[in-house]
Amino acid sequence: MGNASQRSEGVAEQLGGKIKKGIGQVIGNEQMEAEGKAKELKGEAREESAKAAERSEGKLEEIAGAIKNRVGAVIDNEQMQAEGKAKELKGEARQKANK
């Protein structure tokens, strides 16, 4: 399962937990409230895990792009430099999108 779907499922799990927790509070059922809170936290952890994985992949992409950019500069290949810079920026954006 990809990081995007893990992240979506984490968000959905958080929402389900919040709903269950809220219902537990309204009807005075402490066990239901606690189960809802646990589900909410589990979803939050799942989402954060997916975001961390995306940040790692973004960092690797940034590094690979930087290397390609530098190699292109050394061998005087403007296309390689441009491709490397684009990949580097894409990696940076991927990291920022998953903070």
KAVEN-V930452 format. One record per residue. N is the residue number from 1. RES is the residue in one letter. BURIAL is + if it has 9 or more other C-alpha atoms within 8 Angstrom, else -. Layout:
BEGIN
N;RES;BURIAL
N;RES;BURIAL
END
This chain:
BEGIN
1;M;-
2;G;-
3;N;+
4;A;-
5;S;-
6;Q;+
7;R;+
8;S;+
9;E;+
10;G;+
11;V;+
12;A;+
13;E;+
14;Q;+
15;L;+
16;G;+
17;G;+
18;K;+
19;I;+
20;K;+
21;K;+
22;G;+
23;I;+
24;G;+
25;Q;+
26;V;-
27;I;-
28;G;-
29;N;+
30;E;-
31;Q;-
32;M;+
33;E;+
34;A;+
35;E;+
36;G;+
37;K;+
38;A;+
39;K;+
40;E;+
41;L;+
42;K;+
43;G;+
44;E;+
45;A;+
46;R;+
47;E;+
48;E;+
49;S;+
50;A;+
51;K;+
52;A;+
53;A;+
54;E;+
55;R;+
56;S;+
57;E;+
58;G;+
59;K;+
60;L;+
61;E;+
62;E;+
63;I;+
64;A;+
65;G;+
66;A;+
67;I;+
68;K;+
69;N;+
70;R;+
71;V;+
72;G;+
73;A;+
74;V;-
75;I;-
76;D;-
77;N;+
78;E;-
79;Q;-
80;M;+
81;Q;+
82;A;+
83;E;+
84;G;+
85;K;+
86;A;+
87;K;+
88;E;+
89;L;+
90;K;+
91;G;+
92;E;+
93;A;+
94;R;+
95;Q;+
96;K;-
97;A;-
98;N;+
99;K;-
END
